[in-house]
Amino acid sequence: MRNFRRASIQSQILILATFLVVLVSVAATAMEPYIYGRHDRGFQNGLFAARAAMVAEQFAQASSAQDEVTVLKRAAALGVGVEKLSLEQPLAGKQQMVSPSELVARINTMLADNIFAAFHRFVIGQSHPDVLTVGIDDKRALVFQLPVFPSYVWFVPAAVSGFLKIVIPLVLLAYFSSWLITEPLRRFAAAAKRASIESSWEKPFEPDGAAEIRSLAESLNVMSDRIQSMAEDRTRMLSGVGHDLRTPLTRLRMRAERSGEPELRGLMLADIATLSFMIDECLAYFKDASTAETDRKVDISSLLQTIATDFSDMGVDVSFTGSRRLAFVCKPQALTRAITNLVDNASRYAKQVEIDLQESDDGGIKISVGDNGPGLTDEAKAKVLEPFFKVDKSRQIGAQGGSGLGLGLPIAKGIVTKAHNGQLMLLDRTPTGLVVVIDLPAPQAIQPEGAPPIPSSQ
C-alpha cells in the first residue's frame, strides 16, 4: 500500500482502472445467477414451451371428447393453463392463431428476456397478449394461458443487478482513488496556508504521496530555504547598515549643535532627526516580533489605559473604554508598539481617538482603535497595510503632523498576525472616520508565576 501511494499519479490511475475492470467482472460473475436470474427464467420459459407442445400433440391425437378432457387435466397438473376452443366461434380481439409447429418458437419469442423488454414491461406494461391460440385442425384449437410475471420481477432485478455490479464498485473505487490522490494535495495546501500564517518556512512541506507531489514538495522546501536565507541576509544587512549609520549621525548632530548659525543649526538637526526616525522605523519593521519577546500574562486594560494617558499628556484627545481589569497572555511590548502606532497614525488625521477593549466568548480579546477623521477609501484600505505606502505623500517624513515613513500600519499588522496569530481589519466608522479592529485569539499558554514584570508602555 505504501509503495502504491508513493507511485506516480499516472501509475495510480492505471492500476485503479485495471482493478476496477477486475472488480466489476468478478462482481458480475458472482451475482448474475442470484440477482438477475436470466438463465433460470429462460429455462422456465423453455420448459413451458415444451409442455405446451406436448399438450398440443396429445390433444391432436385424442380420438374422443373423453381423451381431450384427459389431456386438458394432465396439462393443468403440469401447470399449463389451456382451454379448448371451437373454430366455429370467431377469435376475440387481436387474438391470432399459430400452427403447432410454430408453437415453441412463438412462445420463446413472446417470452424473450432482455433488459429492453424488461424496461418496456416496467414502464408500459405487458407487451404480449396473455393467451396464445394454437390451431389443431379445421374444427379444434387450443388457447394457452402464457405465464405473466409482474413488472417488478422483470425490471427490478435487472436494475439491482446493474447497480450492484457497476454503480457501487464505481462509486467505492472513485471515492478511494480520489481520496488517495487528493489527500496529499490537501495536506500540501494546509502546510502552505500554515506557513503563510505562521511565517515559518522551515521544511513546511512533507514529501509524501505520489511521486509528482513528493518532487513538488522537495522543490518548494528548497525554494523556501533560499527565500528564508535571502530574507535573513537582507535583514542582517539592513540592520547592520542601520546600526552603522547611527555613528556618523551622532557625529553630525554634535557638529551641528556647535554651529554658530542658529537657523542652519535648526535645519541640520531637523534633517538628522528625520534620518534617525527613518532608521528606527526600518529596523522596527524588519525586526521579527514573534521571536524577540516571550508571551506573558499582563493586565491588558492597564496597558491600553497607559497608552491613552501617555497620548493625552502630549495633547492628543485619546480615551479608553472597556474592562477595568482583564488578564491576557500576549507579547506586551510588541502589542504596545502596535497600538501606539495605530493611535499615532489616527492622531495625524483626527481630533478624537477612542480605544475600546472587549472580551470574546472564546477567551480572546478585541481591541478597536477608532477616530473621527476623514477615513479611507476601499482602495486605500488595501494599500495602507503595504510597507512604505502613504496616503498623503505631500507631508514630510518625521515632521510635526507628518505622515511618517509608511511603516506604522505594516508594523502593527505584523505584530498582530505573526506574533499573536490574530487579525487586523480596517472598517468604516459612523458617521466619519476609521476603525482598526484587532482580533486576538485565546492564549495557548500562561506565563508562570514569578516571571519578571513587563511595563505596560514603551
N, C-alpha and C positions, 0 to 999 in steps of 0.2 A: 504494500500500500504506500509506503514512504517513497519507494522508487517511482511508483506511478505518479505521485503528487509532484515529484521533482522532474518529471519528464516535460518535454516541450508541449505547448498548447496544441500544436498540430498532432503530435503523437497521442495526446489525451483524447482529442476529438475522434481520431481514427480508431482507437481502442474502444471508446464508448459506443461508436456507431456499430462496430463489429459485435460487441457484446449485446447491443440492442437487437440485432438480427437473430443472434443465437437465442436470446431470451424469448422473443416473440415466437420463434419456431418451436421451442420447447413447450411454451405455454399453449400454443395452438394444438400441438400433438397430444398433450396431456388432457386438455379439456374438451376436445372435439367430441368424443363419444358420450360425455356426460352432459354437456351443456346444449349442444346443438341437436344431437340425436338424428342427423340427417340419414345415416345408414340404417338406423332402426326403423324409421318411418318408411324408408324405401322398401325395406324387407316386408313390412306390414302391407304396404300397397301392392307389392308383387304377390303376396300370399292371397290377398283379397281377389286380385285379378285371376289367379289360378283357380281359386274356389268358384268364382263366378263362371269361368269357362267350363269347369267340371259340371256345375249345376245345369248350364245351358245344354251341354252334351247329353247328360242323363235325361233332361226334360224332353229333348228331341227324340230319344229312344223310347220314351214311355208310349205304350200302346193303348192305354186306357186312362180314364179320368182318375181311377184309384191310384195308378202308378204316378200320375202327375202330382197328386196330393202328397204321396210318399216322398217324392223328390223335393217338394217345397218344404216339407217338415225337416228333411235332412239338411237343407240349406239353412233353415232357421237355427238348427242345432249347431251348425258351423259358424253362426254369426253373420250370415249373409242375408240381408233383407231383400226379398224378391216376391213379386206377385205375378200372377198370370194375367195376361191382357188379351182380350179378343180383338182381332183386327177388324171385326165388324164395327167397332166403336172408333170414332175419329181420335187422333192423338191430341192431347191437351197442350195448349200454348205453343211454345217453341220446341216441344219435345220431338226429337229426331230418332230414327231407328238405324241401328247398325246390324251388320251380319255377325253371326257367331265367330267367324274367322277374324273379324276386326275387333273383337271384344277386348282382348288383352292389351293390344296396342292403344286402343282408345282410352281404357281405364288408366294406363300408365301416363298417357298424355294429360288427361284431365287432373290426375293427382300428382303431377310433376312438382318436385320440391326444390325451389331455389330461392335466393334472397329476394329477388324481384317479385316473384309470385307471393312470397310471404308478406312483403311490404304492401302489395296490392290488396291482399286479403285483410291486412290490418287496417288500412285506410278506407278502402271502398267496401270490402266485404267479400263474401264468397263469389268467385267469378264463374265457376262452372255450375250447371244445374245439379240439383240434388239427386236426380234419377237418370238412369241410362236404359233406353229401350232396346232390346235385342230381338230381332225377328227370327223365330224358329222355323216357320213355314208360312204358307199363304194365309193360314187361319189363326195361328198362335204366335204369341210374343211374350217375352218376359220383361218385367220392369224391375231393375235392380236399384236398390237404395245405396247410393255411394256414401262411404264414411266421410263425415264432415267434422273437421277439427275446429274448435273455437279460434278466433283470430289471434288471441294472445299465445296460443300453442304454436302457431306458425311463426309469428314475428318476434315475440319477446325473447325466446331462446336464442334466435339468431342475433338480436341486438345485444343481449347479455354476453353472448359468446365473443362478438367483436369488441365489446367494452373490456372484457377481462383479458382478451388476447392481445389487444393493441393499445387501447387508451390507457389502461392502468400501467402497463410496462413503460409506455412512452412518458407518462407524467412522472413516474418514480425516477426513471433514468434522467429525464430532463432536470428535475429538481436536484438530483445528486450531482449531475455534471455541472449545472450552473453554480451550485454551492462549492464544488471542488475547484472550479476555475476562478470564481469571483471572490471567494473568501480571502485569498492572499491580496487581492486588489483592495478589498475593504480594509484590511489591516494596514495596507500601504497608505491608503488615503487617511486613515486615522493617525498614523505616525506622522504624516506630513502636516495635518492640522495641529497635532500636539506640538510638533517642532515649531510651527509658526506662532503658536500662542505662548509657549514657554520660552521661545528663543533659545532652545537647546539643540544644537546641531551636532552633537557628539554621537555618531552612529545611530541616527533615529530610525533607519530603515533596516528591518531584519531580512536578510536574504533567504526567504522561504517561498515555497510554492513552485510554479513552473519555471523552466529554465530561463524563459524570457523575463519573468518577473525578478528572478534572482539576479540576472545580469543588470536589469534596470536598478534594482536596489543597491547593488555594489557600485554602479556608476554614480548614483546620487550620493552615496556615502562619501565617495572620493570627491565629488563636487562640493559637498558640504564641508569637508575638511579643508579644501582650498579656500572656500569663502570665509570660513571661520579664521583661517590663518591670515588671509588678507585683511579681514576686519580687525584682528588683533594687532597686526603690523601697523595698520592705519591709526588705530587708537594710540598705540605706543609712540608713533611718530608725532602725532598731533599733540599728545600730552607732553612729550619731550620738548617740542618747539614752544608750546605754551609756557612751560616752566622756564625754558632758556630765555624767553622774551622778557620775563619779569626782571632779570638783572639789568639789561640796558634801559628798560622803562624806569627802573628805580633811579639809575644814574641821570636819566633825562629829567625826572621830577626834581632831583636835588639840584641840578644845574639851573632848571627853570626857576626854582624858588630863589636862587641867588641873582636872578636877573634884575637889573636896575630899572627896567621899564615896566611899570605895573600893568599896562594894557597888554603888552606882549606876553608877560608872565601869566596873566589870566588865560589868554588864548592857548598857550602851550600847555598849561596844566589841564585845561578842559579837553584838549586832544589826547593827552596822556591818560586821563580818566576814561575817555571813550575807548581807547585801546585796551586798557585794563579790564573794562567791563566786557568787551568782546571776547577777550581771552578767557575770562571766568565763565561766561556763558557757554563757549565752545567746550571747555573742559567739563563743565557740568553735563552737557548734552552727551558727550562721549563716555561719561562715567557710567558703569553698569550698577544701577541702584539695587538690583536683585542680589548682588553678591557683596556690596560694600557695607551692608548693615544686616544684622540679625533681627528676627521678629521678637517683639517684646510686648508685654501687656502694659497698656497705658490708659489713662483716662482721656478718651478721645474728645469728650466735651470740654475738658480743661484745655486741651491742645488747641481746639478751634477758637475757644474764647480768648486765649492768649494771642492768637493771630489777629483777631478782631481788635483787641485792645492795643496792640502794637501799631496797627494802621491808624486807629483813632488818635493815638498820641502824635502821629505825623500829620494830622489834619484831614484824614480821609474818613468819610462817613461810612463806617462798616459796623453792622450789627450782627448778632448771633442769636439764633433761636434753636431750641432743642432741649434735650435732657440735661439736667444739671450735672449728673454723673453717669458715665457709661464706659465700662471697661471693654477694651477691644485689643486684640493682638494684631500688631502691624509693625512696619518699619517707621518709627515716629519721625526721625529726621528727614527721611525721604518724603514721607507724606506731608510734613510741614512745608517742605520746599514746594511741593506740588500745589498745595492750597495757597501758599504765598504768591506763587507765580500767577495763579488764576485771579486772586484778589488784586494784585498789582496790575495785571492786564486790564481788568474791569475798571479800575480806578482811573485809567487814562482816558476812558470814553464815557464814563458815567459819574454822576454826583452821589449816588447811593449804591451801596453794595450790601447784599444780605447773604449770610452763611447759615444754612439750615441743615440740621442733623436729624435723621430718622433711623430707627432700628427696624430691620426687616424681620419677618416672621421666621426665616430660616437661620437667624443668628447673625446675619450680615448687617451692614450699615449702608445708608445712602446719604451722601453729602452733596448739597446743592449750593452753588455759588451764583447768585442772580444779581443783575444790575438793571438800572433804568436807562441805559444808554440807547443808541440808535439800533443796536442789534446787528445781525449779519444776514446776508442773503444765503440762499441754499448753496449757491456756487462757492461763496466764501467759506461756508462752514466746512466744505470738503477740503479746502486748501489750507485753512489756518492751522491744521494739525500737521502739515508738512513742514520740515525744517527750513528756516530762512525765508519763510513767506510772511510778508507784512501787508496788512490791509491798506494802510496809509503809508505809501513809500516816500512821501514828501517829508515826513517827520525825521528828525535827526536821531541817530542812534546814541543812546546814553544821555541825551539832553533832558532837561526838565520837561515832563509831559511827552517825551519822545516815545516812539513805538517799539524800542528795543531792537534786538537782533533777529527776531522771528523764531526764537527757540523756547519761549516760555511755555506755550501750549504743548509743543512736542515733548519737552522735558516732563511736564505734568502727565501727559499720556503714557510715556514710557514708565514712569513711576507707578501709575495705576495699573497698567496692563501687565508689565513684565515683573515688577517687584511684588505686586499684590494679586495678580490674576483677576483683576477687576475690569470694569468697563467705564469708559468716559464718553459721554454723549453731549452734543450741543443742541439745545432746544430753544425755541422762541419763548419769550416772556410776555405776558399780557399786562398792560396794553403795549408797551415797548420794552425793548431790552433783550438780553440774552441770559440763558440759564445753562450753566455747565453742571451736569449731573455725574457724580462719581458713585458707582455701584460696586461695593467691595463685598466679596462672599464671606461666609463664615470662616473664621480661622481654623486651621487644621491642628495647631499645637499652641500651647500656652507656655510662655516663658516661666521657668521655675522661680519659686520664691527665692529672694536673696540676690536676684540679678541687679546690677548697678542701675540706678535711676537714669532715665533719659530726659533731658529738658524738653519741654513741650513747644519750644520755639527756637528758631535759629538765632 
